[in-house]
Amino acid sequence: MTRSLSGNASCTITDARYVGAKIGADLRQLRAIYGKPEDTAKISAYAEEVAQLLKYGYLDSVSYGFREPDSNLWKLRLRYRATLGGRLLDGNPGQLPRTANVSGLPFYSFINYSTKFHSLPPSAQTDFEQTLPITRTTGVEPTTGIGGTTPGTGYSRSGTGVTRDTFVASDH
């Protein structure tokens, strides 16, 4: 069996890894503040997953943070939306909230694939997913309850990048 993938012509894997590394830096800061994600190898895998998805134009958005499993509500979420072309930001990672009440909550991640990914035949989707360093299962995307979303920064290189927003739930 032969497999061929065509990437985003303007995005090299080096460009995509640059963006992924900045997300990895955010996740390392999240770990420094809240203790999770605990595994540094997992952080590297999340960064590489984003890089691969960006390179091929398959990322719509990816979220990382803490959610209440019973209600499936985010308590703290970092959401990254893929952006292409135009005037893209390339800011510094970090500047994450330090006071979210996430004690005892598990770290969680949820991904939404792009229309380009969904237009692939199911076998090609599966083949591509098997090349990624993160194995994901299907699920229901967590929602946000009462709280606030703050637009953050963007990370980009050579016309491909992500914009980040941060949601923190209110303790009310």
Order of alpha helices (4+ residues) and beta strands (2+ residues): alpha-alpha-beta-beta-beta-alpha-alpha-beta-beta-beta
